[in-house]
Amino acid sequence: MKKNIDIQPLVDVVAKLRAPDGCPWDKVQTHESLRRYFIEETYEVVDAIDNKDMHNLREELGDVLLQVVFHSSLAEESGSFSLQDVINDVTEKMIHRHPNVFPQDNPEKEEKIYTWDELKAQEKGNIRKNVLDGISKGLPALVAAQKLQEKAGKVGFDWDELEPVWAKVSEEIGEFKEAVAKKDRENMEKEAGDVLFSLINLFRWYKISGENALNRTNTKFRRRFSHVEACVNQSDRSWEDFSLAELDAFWEEAKVQEK
């Protein structure tokens, strides 16, 4: 990695946008108003990674960096913290969490080897009263489910083998079917959530991120459906004129092209 990376030009741009003679839109933004854009930019980074699109990844990482600089600028204006504080804090954090890479001042001193979570718990602001503390309620549901299960698993609330995990998935699907048979809308939604939660747990045993897996499938669906749509648009017929079998044939063509 190159040294002496200069982030000041971006800081200056944000400062100019926020200045009295700057951009009317940028001048009125707040942490809250920018929240949705941070989320959107993060998912666009993930999409670029999934597509192995390095050109787009470069661009989207820049958009995320802009959000970091913008939020830091807002915080500095209010006297809360600065961008340099953010950089210093995360640098210190990474050094603290990797004592094997960054030895302490006294390398001869015998010290306990801490886990990542133990080191994290020692840091200011990371005091947790309960096991599940620290898992943001603002996370996407699939990500939250995985993190909740991982946290619980670390204190022993987990199966010791894979077979009952598979059995739990089958059990939850059965309960969902029962709710469907009874046409119980409220219970159907609850049981649907249980099915997803059990599947996330199963994926975790195979070291698969449910969020990443579903994102890849969404990307695949977009790509294949675009081919179906192109085939329909190239014809002299409307969507309603095609049977499902014909549309499915276009879908199969898309699958063959991927190979």
N, C-alpha and C positions, 0 to 999 in steps of 0.2 A: 504494500500500500504506500502511496506517495505521502511524504511528510509535508508539513507546513501547508495544509489545506486551508484555503481562505474562504470563510463563510461570510465575511463582512459585506461583499457586494449584495448578497440577498438580504442581510440585515438592513442595509441602507435603502434598498428598494421598499421594504415593508415600512420603514420609518417615513419615507417620502409619501407612500400611499396613505399613511395615517396622519400626515401633516395637515395643518389648516387648509392649505391650498392643494391637498391631495385628492384622492378618489372619493366621491360622495358615498359609495357603497362601502369601501374599506373603512372609512372613518367611523361608521356607526356599528361595526361588528363587535360582538362580545364573545366570551368563551361559549356561552350557551347557543348563540346563533351560528357559531362555526362548528358545533358538535357534529351535525349531520355530514358536513363536508369531510371531516376527519375520518369518519366511518366509511364514507364512499371512497375516498382516496385509498384507504387501507385495503378495501376489497378489490380495487383496481390493480393494486400491487400484486395481490394474490392471484388475480386473473392472469396477469402478465407472466407470473411464475408458472402457473399451470399450463399456459400456452408456450412456455419456453421462448418467449418473445423478449430478447435482451434489449432491443431498441425501445420497446414500450416500457419495459421494467425500469430502464434508466429514467424515462420521462416521469413515470408514476412515483418513483422514489423521490424525485425532485418535488412533486406535488405534496408528498407527505412531509418532506423537509420544510416546505413553505408553511405548512400548518404548524409545525413545531416552532418555527421562528415567529409566526404570527401570534400564537398563544403566549410565547415568552415575551413578546413585545407588549402585549396587553397587560401581562402580569407586571412588567417593569414600570409601565405607566402608572399602575395603581400602587407601586411600591412593595409588591409581594415578593418577586424574585426576578432574576434576569436570565437571559440565555446562557451566560457564563455559569450561573449557578446550576442550571440544568446539566450542562456539560461536566462541571466539576462533580456534581452529585453522582451521576451515572458512572463516571470514571472511578470515583472512590468506591462505589458499590461493587463494580466488577473486580477491582483489586481485592476488596475484602472477601468476596465470595470465591476467590481462587488463590487461597494461601499456598497451594502447591506450586503455583506459577510465580506468584509474587511473595517471596519469603518475608517474614516479619523482621523487625529491626535486629532481633537477637536470634539468628538462625540456629544457635546451639541449644536454645531453650526448648525443652520437650513440651509439645503442646498436643492436646487432644485433636484428633482428626474429625472435623465436623462435616455433616452433610450439607448440601445446598440449602435445604429448608431450615436447618439449625442456624446456619450463618445468616440467612435472611431474617430469621426471628430475632437475632441480636441487634438488628439495625433499628435506628430511631424511626418511629412511626409504624413499625411492623409488629408491635405487641398484640398478640391475639389471645382473647379469652376463650374462644371456642374453636374447635377443629376446622369448621368451614368458614371462619372469618377470613376476609381478604379476597373472597371470590366475588367479583363484581356482579351485581344484579343487572347491570347493563350489557353483559356479554350476550352474544347470540346464543339461543337456547341449546344448540348442539354442543357448542364449546363449553358452556356452563355445565352441562350434564357430564361431560368427560372430566372436567376439573373437579366437580363434586365427588365423583366416583374415585378419582385418583387420591384426593385428600382423605376420604373415608378409608380407602384401601391401605394407606400408609399407617393407620393406627390399628389395622387388623380386621376392619369391617369389609371383608371380601372373601370370596370362595378360594379354597386351596387348590382346586383343580377345575378343568374346563368343562367337564360334562354337565354339572349343574347350571352352568351359565347358559349352555344350549337349551337345557330343560326349561329354564326361566323364560327364555324367548318364546318357546312353544306354549308355555303356560299363559303368557300375556296375550299372545295371538288368539288363543282359545277364549280368553275372557273378553277380548274385543269382539270376537264373533258372536258371543252370547249377547253382548250389549246391542250389536247390530240386529240380531234376531228379535230382540225385544223392542227395537226401534226407540231405544232410550238415548236421545240425543246428548244429554249432558254426560251420561256415563260412557257413551261412545267416545267422546272427546277425552275423558279421563283415561280410558283404557288405551286409546290411541297414543297418548303421551307415555303410558307405561310400556307400550310396545317399542316406541322409539328409544326410551331410556334403557330398556334391556338390550336393544341392538347396539347402542353406544357402548354398553358394558362388554358385550361380546367382541366388538371391534377392538376395544382397548386391550383385550387379551392377545389379539393378533398385532398389537402395536399399530393400529390404523386409526387415524383421526377421522371421526365421523364428519366433521365440518369439511375437511379436505376432500374426503371421498365424495360427499354430496356436491361440492363445488365442481369437481371433475366431471361428475355425471351431468350436472347442469350445463357445463360447457359443451359436453358431447351432444346433449340434446339440442342445444342451440345450433350446433354445426350441422347435425343431421336434418333438423327441421328446416334449416335454411335451404338445403338441397331439395327437400320436398316442395317447399314454397317456390323455388326457382323452376322446378318442373311444371308446377301448376301454372305459373305466370307465363311460361314459354308455350303453353298450349292455348287453344282457342276456347277453353272451357273454364267455368268458375269452380270454386271449391265444392259447391253443392252438387256439381255434375259428376264428381269422382266418388267411387265407392271406397269404403275403408280398405278393401283389398288392394285397390289400385294405388292408394296413398301409401299403403304399407310396402308395396313393391318399390316405390321411390325411396322409402326409408331403407330398404335392404340394399338398394343401389348405393346409398350414402355409406353404408357399412362396408361394402365391398371396396369403395374408393379409398376408405381409410386404410385398408390393408395394403 
